[in-house]
Amino acid sequence: MKKPKKHKNNAGGRVNENGPVTREQDSWRKQKVVEIHQALNSDPVDIKTLRQAAASEGGLLTDELRRKVWPKLLNINVYDLPHKPSRDARENHKDYNQVLLDVRRSMKRFPKGMPVTQRAVLQEQLIDIMLEVLKSNPQLHYYQGYHDVAVTLLLVAGERTAIAMLHTLSNHHLRDFMDPTMDSTKHILNYLMPILEQVDTELHDFMIRAEVGTIFALSWLITWYGHVLSEFRHTLRLYDFFLASHPLMPIYLAATIVLHREKEVKETECDMAMVHHLLSRIPQDLPYEHLIGRSQSLFDQYPPSLLARRAALQSRKSLSISTFQSFQLSTLRQRPDSVLQRLNKAQGTSMSRHASRRPGLEPALPRDRGTLWGKGNRMVKVAVWGLSATLGAAVFAVAQTALDWGPEVLLQLF
């Protein structure tokens, strides 16, 4: 997939949210869309091309394409999705109170200007999505920041697809963050300094002398940067990249961001508090495409296996890393949606006939394909949750601009 050449002249071009678009860039985007659709319609689905499209410049371009490609990257059949979760077991779940608290503090993750009732519906769905995944996977442990991943999936793909995607991510890419302790999370963070050492020894030694550690990158890693970026489009671009990449790619991006700010870091007083303060705040005007490209280059040049040998990181086994190869292989034999839809209809017809012979037995078919803003879907839910949203408006209106890490989390880090 070729990248467009950049021109200063925009004669005859159009403008999007990122600025002027030349005819050549517009043509490149259209060509990329065609290639993505061709990959989706191949039988089996051309996962390699979809991964390349997600990781290459521009990512998956639109939410419409993301709704089609993200499930394929995670080997999810959108015609065989989990049912909408019931709310019967909410209060009995051990993580319910913490999940509720975190969701109430997630207002900044929703589009600006969204009606209060609409946001309240989505927040209720967000609670249900996380509790459903945790309930069906008792080996997983909730962590603060998990909701930042879940809300991104919800806003793009809708409730039922988000449940399926979060289930897969929680058992693979995010698995190390969901242990009962933070030992595995710290293990992943420990890859950061060896990457810096390979690329810029002077910067690495400066950070060692400052004793800054790697905790500044904790929220970047466990939320896939969703918590620290103010522009949702940047979050989506990174999710395109991470969904198509190795589970350690977020830590390679963290190293790339630190390397990009090398001059700022070295000009800061060599003091833990000063360096931590600088690095823990990500500039919002970063050149994301450049950083993504460099992260991929660093990964290719210094793969995790090489870093593990050089930095004695192999002593601890990472579930995310150890299961990644088999997970990737599992995505290679997927059927295109057109075939899955026909199979689903055939199965539904068969089940309906069977149900007609046995009263009370009805087919359990997917009721939606994750369309978030459909009128019928929205109006029904707004009607149901409108009253509770009105009563809770004062609570939801309390803006929280930073994740309030609990003291028990901090204690586990040291």
DRENDO-1510 file (C-alpha; in Angstrom, 1 decimal, always signed):
<recs>
REC; n; res; u; v; w
REC; 1; MET; +0.0; +0.0; +0.0 .
REC; 2; LYS; +1.8; +3.1; -1.2 .
REC; 3; LYS; +2.0; +6.3; +0.8 .
REC; 4; PRO; +0.9; +9.5; -0.8 .
REC; 5; LYS; +3.5; +12.1; -1.7 .
REC; 6; LYS; +3.1; +15.4; +0.3 .
REC; 7; HIS; +2.7; +18.6; -1.7 .
REC; 8; LYS; +2.4; +22.1; -0.4 .
REC; 9; ASN; +0.1; +23.2; -3.2 .
REC; 10; ASN; -3.6; +22.2; -2.6 .
REC; 11; ALA; -5.0; +23.6; -5.9 .
REC; 12; GLY; -8.3; +21.8; -6.6 .
REC; 13; GLY; -8.1; +19.8; -3.4 .
REC; 14; ARG; -10.5; +19.5; -0.5 .
REC; 15; VAL; -10.1; +20.0; +3.3 .
REC; 16; ASN; -10.7; +17.6; +6.1 .
REC; 17; GLU; -10.2; +17.8; +9.9 .
REC; 18; ASN; -6.4; +17.4; +9.4 .
REC; 19; GLY; -6.1; +20.2; +6.9 .
REC; 20; PRO; -5.9; +20.5; +3.1 .
REC; 21; VAL; -6.1; +17.3; +1.1 .
REC; 22; THR; -4.5; +17.2; -2.3 .
REC; 23; ARG; -6.0; +15.3; -5.3 .
REC; 24; GLU; -3.2; +12.8; -5.0 .
REC; 25; GLN; -3.9; +12.2; -1.3 .
REC; 26; ASP; -7.6; +11.9; -2.0 .
REC; 27; SER; -6.9; +9.3; -4.7 .
REC; 28; TRP; -4.7; +7.4; -2.3 .
REC; 29; ARG; -7.4; +7.3; +0.4 .
REC; 30; LYS; -9.9; +6.0; -2.2 .
REC; 31; GLN; -7.4; +3.4; -3.3 .
REC; 32; LYS; -6.8; +2.3; +0.3 .
REC; 33; VAL; -10.6; +2.0; +0.9 .
REC; 34; VAL; -10.8; -0.3; -2.2 .
REC; 35; GLU; -7.9; -2.5; -1.0 .
REC; 36; ILE; -9.5; -2.8; +2.5 .
REC; 37; HIS; -12.8; -3.8; +1.0 .
REC; 38; GLN; -11.1; -6.3; -1.3 .
REC; 39; ALA; -9.3; -7.8; +1.7 .
REC; 40; LEU; -12.6; -8.0; +3.6 .
REC; 41; ASN; -14.4; -9.8; +0.7 .
REC; 42; SER; -11.6; -12.3; +0.1 .
REC; 43; ASP; -12.3; -15.9; +1.1 .
REC; 44; PRO; -10.6; -16.4; +3.4 .
REC; 45; VAL; -10.3; -12.8; +4.6 .
REC; 46; ASP; -7.0; -11.3; +3.7 .
REC; 47; ILE; -5.9; -10.6; +7.3 .
REC; 48; LYS; -2.3; -9.6; +6.2 .
REC; 49; THR; -3.6; -6.8; +4.1 .
REC; 50; LEU; -6.0; -5.6; +6.8 .
REC; 51; ARG; -3.1; -5.5; +9.3 .
REC; 52; GLN; -1.0; -3.5; +6.9 .
REC; 53; ALA; -3.8; -1.1; +6.3 .
REC; 54; ALA; -4.4; -0.6; +10.0 .
REC; 55; ALA; -0.7; +0.0; +10.7 .
REC; 56; SER; +0.2; +2.1; +7.7 .
REC; 57; GLU; -0.3; +5.8; +7.2 .
REC; 58; GLY; -3.8; +7.0; +7.9 .
REC; 59; GLY; -4.9; +3.7; +9.6 .
REC; 60; LEU; -8.4; +2.5; +8.8 .
REC; 61; LEU; -9.5; +6.0; +7.8 .
REC; 62; THR; -13.2; +5.9; +9.0 .
REC; 63; ASP; -15.3; +4.4; +11.8 .
REC; 64; GLU; -17.3; +2.6; +9.2 .
REC; 65; LEU; -14.3; +0.7; +8.1 .
REC; 66; ARG; -13.2; +0.1; +11.7 .
REC; 67; ARG; -16.5; -1.5; +12.5 .
REC; 68; LYS; -15.7; -4.0; +9.7 .
REC; 69; VAL; -12.0; -4.5; +10.2 .
REC; 70; TRP; -11.5; -4.4; +14.0 .
REC; 71; PRO; -13.6; -7.6; +14.5 .
REC; 72; LYS; -11.6; -9.4; +11.8 .
REC; 73; LEU; -8.3; -8.4; +13.4 .
REC; 74; LEU; -9.6; -10.1; +16.6 .
REC; 75; ASN; -11.2; -13.1; +14.9 .
REC; 76; ILE; -14.7; -12.2; +15.8 .
REC; 77; ASN; -17.8; -13.2; +13.8 .
REC; 78; VAL; -20.2; -10.3; +13.9 .
REC; 79; TYR; -23.1; -12.6; +13.1 .
REC; 80; ASP; -22.5; -14.7; +16.2 .
REC; 81; LEU; -22.1; -12.0; +18.9 .
REC; 82; PRO; -22.9; -12.3; +22.7 .
REC; 83; HIS; -26.4; -11.4; +23.8 .
REC; 84; LYS; -27.0; -8.1; +25.4 .
REC; 85; PRO; -26.1; -8.6; +29.1 .
REC; 86; SER; -28.7; -8.6; +31.8 .
REC; 87; ARG; -28.4; -6.3; +34.8 .
REC; 88; ASP; -29.5; -8.8; +37.4 .
REC; 89; ALA; -26.0; -9.6; +38.8 .
REC; 90; ARG; -24.7; -6.0; +38.8 .
REC; 91; GLU; -24.7; -5.3; +42.5 .
REC; 92; ASN; -23.5; -8.8; +43.3 .
REC; 93; HIS; -20.3; -8.5; +41.3 .
REC; 94; LYS; -17.2; -7.8; +43.3 .
REC; 95; ASP; -16.0; -5.1; +41.0 .
REC; 96; TYR; -19.3; -3.3; +40.5 .
REC; 97; ASN; -18.7; -0.4; +42.8 .
REC; 98; GLN; -15.2; +0.4; +41.3 .
REC; 99; VAL; -16.5; +0.0; +37.8 .
REC; 100; LEU; -19.4; +2.3; +38.5 .
REC; 101; LEU; -17.0; +4.9; +40.0 .
REC; 102; ASP; -14.7; +4.8; +37.0 .
REC; 103; VAL; -17.5; +5.0; +34.5 .
REC; 104; ARG; -18.9; +8.1; +36.3 .
REC; 105; ARG; -15.5; +9.7; +35.9 .
REC; 106; SER; -15.3; +8.9; +32.2 .
REC; 107; MET; -17.2; +12.0; +30.9 .
REC; 108; LYS; -14.3; +13.4; +28.9 .
REC; 109; ARG; -14.1; +10.1; +26.8 .
REC; 110; PHE; -17.5; +10.9; +25.2 .
REC; 111; PRO; -18.0; +13.3; +22.3 .
REC; 112; LYS; -18.4; +16.9; +23.3 .
REC; 113; GLY; -21.9; +18.1; +23.0 .
REC; 114; MET; -23.5; +14.6; +23.4 .
REC; 115; PRO; -26.9; +14.9; +25.1 .
REC; 116; VAL; -26.9; +13.9; +28.7 .
REC; 117; THR; -29.5; +11.2; +28.2 .
REC; 118; GLN; -27.5; +9.7; +25.3 .
REC; 119; ARG; -24.3; +9.7; +27.3 .
REC; 120; ALA; -26.1; +8.1; +30.2 .
REC; 121; VAL; -27.3; +5.2; +28.0 .
REC; 122; LEU; -23.7; +4.6; +26.8 .
REC; 123; GLN; -22.3; +4.8; +30.4 .
REC; 124; GLU; -24.8; +2.1; +31.4 .
REC; 125; GLN; -23.7; +0.0; +28.5 .
REC; 126; LEU; -20.1; +0.6; +29.4 .
REC; 127; ILE; -20.7; -0.8; +32.9 .
REC; 128; ASP; -22.5; -3.9; +31.4 .
REC; 129; ILE; -19.8; -4.6; +28.9 .
REC; 130; MET; -17.0; -4.7; +31.5 .
REC; 131; LEU; -19.0; -6.7; +34.0 .
REC; 132; GLU; -20.1; -9.2; +31.4 .
REC; 133; VAL; -16.5; -9.9; +30.3 .
REC; 134; LEU; -15.3; -10.1; +33.9 .
REC; 135; LYS; -18.2; -12.4; +34.9 .
REC; 136; SER; -17.5; -14.8; +32.0 .
REC; 137; ASN; -13.7; -14.8; +32.8 .
REC; 138; PRO; -13.2; -15.2; +36.5 .
REC; 139; GLN; -9.5; -15.5; +36.0 .
REC; 140; LEU; -9.4; -11.8; +35.0 .
REC; 141; HIS; -9.1; -9.0; +37.5 .
REC; 142; TYR; -10.4; -5.5; +36.8 .
REC; 143; TYR; -7.9; -2.6; +36.8 .
REC; 144; GLN; -8.4; +1.1; +36.8 .
REC; 145; GLY; -8.0; +2.2; +33.2 .
REC; 146; TYR; -9.8; -0.9; +31.7 .
REC; 147; HIS; -12.8; +1.4; +31.1 .
REC; 148; ASP; -10.7; +3.6; +28.8 .
REC; 149; VAL; -10.2; +0.6; +26.5 .
REC; 150; ALA; -13.9; -0.5; +26.7 .
REC; 151; VAL; -15.3; +2.9; +26.0 .
REC; 152; THR; -13.3; +3.2; +22.8 .
REC; 153; LEU; -14.6; -0.1; +21.5 .
REC; 154; LEU; -18.2; +0.9; +22.5 .
REC; 155; LEU; -18.1; +4.2; +20.7 .
REC; 156; VAL; -16.9; +2.7; +17.5 .
REC; 157; ALA; -18.5; -0.8; +17.4 .
REC; 158; GLY; -21.6; -0.8; +19.6 .
REC; 159; GLU; -22.4; -2.8; +22.7 .
REC; 160; ARG; -22.5; -6.4; +21.5 .
REC; 161; THR; -19.4; -6.2; +19.3 .
REC; 162; ALA; -17.6; -4.3; +22.0 .
REC; 163; ILE; -18.3; -7.2; +24.4 .
REC; 164; ALA; -16.8; -9.7; +22.0 .
REC; 165; MET; -13.8; -7.5; +21.2 .
REC; 166; LEU; -13.1; -6.8; +24.9 .
REC; 167; HIS; -13.3; -10.5; +25.7 .
REC; 168; THR; -10.7; -11.3; +23.2 .
REC; 169; LEU; -8.4; -8.4; +24.1 .
REC; 170; SER; -8.7; -9.2; +27.8 .
REC; 171; ASN; -7.5; -12.7; +27.2 .
REC; 172; HIS; -4.6; -11.7; +24.8 .
REC; 173; HIS; -3.3; -8.2; +24.4 .
REC; 174; LEU; -4.4; -6.9; +27.8 .
REC; 175; ARG; -4.0; -10.2; +29.7 .
REC; 176; ASP; -0.9; -9.2; +31.6 .
REC; 177; PHE; -2.7; -6.2; +33.1 .
REC; 178; MET; -5.4; -8.4; +34.5 .
REC; 179; ASP; -3.5; -10.4; +37.0 .
REC; 180; PRO; -4.3; -10.1; +40.7 .
REC; 181; THR; -1.0; -8.2; +41.2 .
REC; 182; MET; +0.8; -5.7; +39.1 .
REC; 183; ASP; +3.9; -7.8; +38.7 .
REC; 184; SER; +3.1; -8.7; +35.0 .
REC; 185; THR; +2.3; -5.1; +34.2 .
REC; 186; LYS; +5.7; -4.0; +35.7 .
REC; 187; HIS; +7.3; -6.7; +33.6 .
REC; 188; ILE; +5.9; -5.1; +30.4 .
REC; 189; LEU; +7.0; -1.6; +31.6 .
REC; 190; ASN; +10.5; -3.0; +32.1 .
REC; 191; TYR; +10.9; -3.3; +28.3 .
REC; 192; LEU; +11.0; +0.5; +28.0 .
REC; 193; MET; +14.5; +1.3; +29.2 .
REC; 194; PRO; +16.2; -1.5; +27.2 .
REC; 195; ILE; +14.7; +0.0; +24.0 .
REC; 196; LEU; +16.0; +3.5; +25.0 .
REC; 197; GLU; +19.4; +2.0; +25.7 .
REC; 198; GLN; +19.7; +0.5; +22.3 .
REC; 199; VAL; +18.8; +3.7; +20.5 .
REC; 200; ASP; +20.1; +6.6; +22.7 .
REC; 201; THR; +22.6; +5.6; +25.4 .
REC; 202; GLU; +23.0; +9.1; +26.6 .
REC; 203; LEU; +19.2; +9.6; +27.1 .
REC; 204; HIS; +19.0; +6.2; +28.8 .
REC; 205; ASP; +21.8; +7.0; +31.2 .
REC; 206; PHE; +20.3; +10.4; +32.0 .
REC; 207; MET; +17.0; +8.8; +33.0 .
REC; 208; ILE; +18.8; +6.2; +35.1 .
REC; 209; ARG; +20.6; +8.9; +37.0 .
REC; 210; ALA; +17.3; +10.7; +37.5 .
REC; 211; GLU; +15.8; +7.5; +38.9 .
REC; 212; VAL; +12.6; +8.3; +37.1 .
REC; 213; GLY; +11.7; +4.7; +36.4 .
REC; 214; THR; +8.9; +3.9; +34.0 .
REC; 215; ILE; +5.7; +4.6; +36.0 .
REC; 216; PHE; +5.1; +7.7; +34.0 .
REC; 217; ALA; +4.1; +5.4; +31.1 .
REC; 218; LEU; +1.7; +3.3; +33.2 .
REC; 219; SER; -1.5; +5.0; +32.1 .
REC; 220; TRP; -0.3; +5.1; +28.5 .
REC; 221; LEU; +0.2; +1.3; +28.5 .
REC; 222; ILE; -2.8; +0.0; +30.3 .
REC; 223; THR; -5.3; +2.3; +28.5 .
REC; 224; TRP; -3.7; +2.1; +25.1 .
REC; 225; TYR; -3.2; +5.9; +25.5 .
REC; 226; GLY; -7.0; +6.4; +25.5 .
REC; 227; HIS; -6.8; +8.1; +28.9 .
REC; 228; VAL; -4.1; +10.7; +28.0 .
REC; 229; LEU; -5.1; +11.9; +24.5 .
REC; 230; SER; -7.6; +14.7; +24.2 .
REC; 231; GLU; -8.4; +14.1; +20.5 .
REC; 232; PHE; -10.4; +10.9; +20.0 .
REC; 233; ARG; -9.2; +10.6; +16.4 .
REC; 234; HIS; -5.7; +10.2; +17.7 .
REC; 235; THR; -6.9; +7.5; +20.0 .
REC; 236; LEU; -8.6; +5.7; +17.2 .
REC; 237; ARG; -5.5; +5.9; +15.0 .
REC; 238; LEU; -3.4; +4.3; +17.8 .
REC; 239; TYR; -6.1; +1.5; +18.3 .
REC; 240; ASP; -5.9; +0.7; +14.6 .
REC; 241; PHE; -2.1; +0.3; +15.0 .
REC; 242; PHE; -2.2; -1.7; +18.3 .
REC; 243; LEU; -5.0; -4.1; +17.1 .
REC; 244; ALA; -2.9; -5.0; +14.1 .
REC; 245; SER; +0.4; -5.4; +16.1 .
REC; 246; HIS; +2.2; -7.3; +18.8 .
REC; 247; PRO; +0.9; -6.8; +22.4 .
REC; 248; LEU; +4.2; -5.0; +23.3 .
REC; 249; MET; +3.7; -2.3; +20.6 .
REC; 250; PRO; +2.3; +0.2; +23.1 .
REC; 251; ILE; +5.6; +0.1; +25.0 .
REC; 252; TYR; +7.6; +0.6; +21.8 .
REC; 253; LEU; +5.4; +3.6; +21.1 .
REC; 254; ALA; +6.2; +4.9; +24.7 .
REC; 255; ALA; +9.9; +4.6; +24.0 .
REC; 256; THR; +9.4; +6.4; +20.7 .
REC; 257; ILE; +7.6; +9.3; +22.4 .
REC; 258; VAL; +10.4; +9.6; +25.0 .
REC; 259; LEU; +13.0; +9.5; +22.2 .
REC; 260; HIS; +11.0; +12.2; +20.3 .
REC; 261; ARG; +11.2; +14.4; +23.4 .
REC; 262; GLU; +14.9; +13.7; +23.9 .
REC; 263; LYS; +16.0; +17.3; +23.8 .
REC; 264; GLU; +13.3; +18.4; +26.4 .
REC; 265; VAL; +14.3; +15.5; +28.7 .
REC; 266; LYS; +18.0; +16.3; +28.6 .
REC; 267; GLU; +17.4; +20.0; +29.2 .
REC; 268; THR; +15.3; +19.2; +32.4 .
REC; 269; GLU; +17.0; +19.1; +35.7 .
REC; 270; CYS; +18.2; +15.6; +36.4 .
REC; 271; ASP; +15.8; +15.0; +39.2 .
REC; 272; MET; +13.2; +12.2; +39.5 .
REC; 273; ALA; +10.2; +14.5; +40.2 .
REC; 274; MET; +11.1; +17.0; +37.4 .
REC; 275; VAL; +11.6; +14.3; +34.7 .
REC; 276; HIS; +8.5; +12.4; +35.8 .
REC; 277; HIS; +6.4; +15.6; +35.7 .
REC; 278; LEU; +7.7; +16.3; +32.1 .
REC; 279; LEU; +7.2; +12.8; +30.7 .
REC; 280; SER; +3.9; +12.0; +32.4 .
REC; 281; ARG; +2.2; +14.7; +30.3 .
REC; 282; ILE; +2.0; +13.8; +26.6 .
REC; 283; PRO; +2.0; +16.8; +24.2 .
REC; 284; GLN; -1.2; +16.8; +22.2 .
REC; 285; ASP; +0.5; +17.9; +19.0 .
REC; 286; LEU; +2.7; +14.9; +18.5 .
REC; 287; PRO; +3.4; +13.7; +14.9 .
REC; 288; TYR; +1.5; +10.4; +15.3 .
REC; 289; GLU; +2.1; +9.0; +11.9 .
REC; 290; HIS; +5.9; +9.5; +12.3 .
REC; 291; LEU; +5.9; +8.0; +15.8 .
REC; 292; ILE; +3.9; +5.0; +14.6 .
REC; 293; GLY; +6.3; +4.4; +11.8 .
REC; 294; ARG; +9.3; +4.7; +14.0 .
REC; 295; SER; +7.7; +2.4; +16.6 .
REC; 296; GLN; +7.3; -0.3; +14.0 .
REC; 297; SER; +10.9; +0.2; +12.9 .
REC; 298; LEU; +12.2; -0.1; +16.5 .
REC; 299; PHE; +10.1; -3.3; +16.9 .
REC; 300; ASP; +11.6; -4.8; +13.7 .
REC; 301; GLN; +15.1; -3.8; +14.7 .
REC; 302; TYR; +14.9; -4.7; +18.4 .
REC; 303; PRO; +12.2; -7.4; +18.8 .
REC; 304; PRO; +11.1; -8.4; +22.3 .
REC; 305; SER; +13.0; -11.6; +22.1 .
REC; 306; LEU; +16.3; -9.7; +21.6 .
REC; 307; LEU; +15.5; -7.2; +24.4 .
REC; 308; ALA; +14.5; -10.1; +26.8 .
REC; 309; ARG; +17.9; -11.7; +26.3 .
REC; 310; ARG; +19.9; -8.5; +26.7 .
REC; 311; ALA; +17.9; -7.2; +29.7 .
REC; 312; ALA; +17.3; -10.5; +31.5 .
REC; 313; LEU; +13.6; -10.0; +31.0 .
REC; 314; GLN; +13.0; -13.7; +30.1 .
REC; 315; SER; +12.8; -14.7; +33.7 .
REC; 316; ARG; +9.0; -13.9; +33.8 .
REC; 317; LYS; +6.6; -15.4; +31.3 .
REC; 318; SER; +4.1; -13.0; +29.7 .
REC; 319; LEU; +0.8; -14.5; +28.8 .
REC; 320; SER; +0.2; -11.7; +26.2 .
REC; 321; ILE; +3.5; -12.5; +24.5 .
REC; 322; SER; +3.4; -16.3; +24.8 .
REC; 323; THR; -0.1; -16.6; +23.3 .
REC; 324; PHE; +0.3; -14.0; +20.5 .
REC; 325; GLN; +1.6; -16.3; +17.7 .
REC; 326; SER; -1.2; -18.8; +18.1 .
REC; 327; PHE; -3.7; -16.0; +18.3 .
REC; 328; GLN; -2.4; -14.5; +15.1 .
REC; 329; LEU; -2.7; -17.9; +13.4 .
REC; 330; SER; -6.3; -18.2; +14.5 .
REC; 331; THR; -7.3; -15.1; +12.5 .
REC; 332; LEU; -6.1; -16.4; +9.2 .
REC; 333; ARG; -9.1; -18.7; +8.2 .
REC; 334; GLN; -12.0; -16.3; +8.6 .
REC; 335; ARG; -14.9; -16.2; +6.1 .
REC; 336; PRO; -16.0; -12.8; +4.7 .
REC; 337; ASP; -19.1; -11.2; +6.2 .
REC; 338; SER; -21.2; -11.9; +3.1 .
REC; 339; VAL; -20.6; -15.7; +3.6 .
REC; 340; LEU; -21.2; -15.5; +7.4 .
REC; 341; GLN; -24.4; -13.6; +6.8 .
REC; 342; ARG; -25.7; -16.3; +4.4 .
REC; 343; LEU; -24.7; -19.0; +6.9 .
REC; 344; ASN; -26.4; -17.1; +9.7 .
REC; 345; LYS; -29.6; -16.8; +7.7 .
REC; 346; ALA; -29.6; -20.5; +6.8 .
REC; 347; GLN; -29.0; -21.4; +10.5 .
REC; 348; GLY; -31.8; -19.0; +11.5 .
REC; 349; THR; -34.2; -20.6; +9.0 .
REC; 350; SER; -33.4; -24.0; +10.3 .
REC; 351; MET; -33.8; -23.0; +13.9 .
REC; 352; SER; -37.1; -21.3; +13.2 .
REC; 353; ARG; -38.4; -24.5; +11.6 .
REC; 354; HIS; -37.2; -26.4; +14.6 .
REC; 355; ALA; -38.8; -24.0; +17.0 .
REC; 356; SER; -42.1; -24.2; +15.2 .
REC; 357; ARG; -42.1; -27.9; +15.9 .
REC; 358; ARG; -41.2; -27.3; +19.6 .
REC; 359; PRO; -43.2; -24.4; +21.1 .
REC; 360; GLY; -41.1; -22.2; +23.4 .
REC; 361; LEU; -37.9; -22.7; +21.5 .
REC; 362; GLU; -36.9; -19.6; +19.6 .
REC; 363; PRO; -33.7; -18.8; +17.6 .
REC; 364; ALA; -31.2; -16.6; +19.4 .
REC; 365; LEU; -30.0; -14.5; +16.5 .
REC; 366; PRO; -28.0; -11.3; +16.7 .
REC; 367; ARG; -30.3; -8.3; +16.9 .
REC; 368; ASP; -27.9; -5.7; +15.7 .
REC; 369; ARG; -24.4; -5.4; +14.2 .
REC; 370; GLY; -23.2; -2.8; +16.6 .
REC; 371; THR; -24.7; +0.3; +14.9 .
REC; 372; LEU; -24.3; +2.8; +17.7 .
REC; 373; TRP; -26.3; +5.7; +16.4 .
REC; 374; GLY; -29.3; +3.9; +14.8 .
REC; 375; LYS; -32.5; +5.8; +15.5 .
REC; 376; GLY; -34.5; +2.9; +16.7 .
REC; 377; ASN; -31.7; +1.6; +18.9 .
REC; 378; ARG; -31.1; +5.0; +20.4 .
REC; 379; MET; -34.6; +6.1; +21.0 .
REC; 380; VAL; -35.6; +2.9; +22.8 .
REC; 381; LYS; -32.6; +3.1; +25.1 .
REC; 382; VAL; -33.1; +6.8; +25.7 .
REC; 383; ALA; -36.7; +6.2; +26.7 .
REC; 384; VAL; -35.7; +3.4; +29.1 .
REC; 385; TRP; -32.8; +5.3; +30.7 .
REC; 386; GLY; -34.0; +8.9; +30.4 .
REC; 387; LEU; -35.5; +9.0; +33.9 .
REC; 388; SER; -32.3; +7.6; +35.6 .
REC; 389; ALA; -30.1; +9.9; +33.5 .
REC; 390; THR; -32.2; +12.9; +34.5 .
REC; 391; LEU; -32.0; +12.0; +38.2 .
REC; 392; GLY; -28.2; +11.3; +37.9 .
REC; 393; ALA; -27.3; +14.4; +35.8 .
REC; 394; ALA; -25.8; +16.2; +38.8 .
REC; 395; VAL; -23.5; +13.2; +39.5 .
REC; 396; PHE; -22.5; +12.8; +35.8 .
REC; 397; ALA; -21.8; +16.5; +35.5 .
REC; 398; VAL; -18.8; +16.3; +37.9 .
REC; 399; ALA; -15.9; +16.5; +35.4 .
REC; 400; GLN; -12.8; +14.5; +36.3 .
REC; 401; THR; -9.8; +15.2; +34.0 .
REC; 402; ALA; -7.4; +12.6; +35.4 .
REC; 403; LEU; -7.7; +9.0; +36.4 .
REC; 404; ASP; -7.7; +8.8; +40.2 .
REC; 405; TRP; -5.3; +6.0; +40.8 .
REC; 406; GLY; -6.2; +4.3; +44.1 .
REC; 407; PRO; -3.6; +4.1; +46.8 .
REC; 408; GLU; -3.7; +0.3; +46.6 .
REC; 409; VAL; -2.5; +0.5; +43.0 .
REC; 410; LEU; +0.4; +2.7; +43.9 .
REC; 411; LEU; +1.4; +0.4; +46.7 .
REC; 412; GLN; +1.7; -2.5; +44.3 .
REC; 413; LEU; +4.1; -0.5; +42.1 .
REC; 414; PHE; +6.9; -0.3; +44.6 .
</recs>
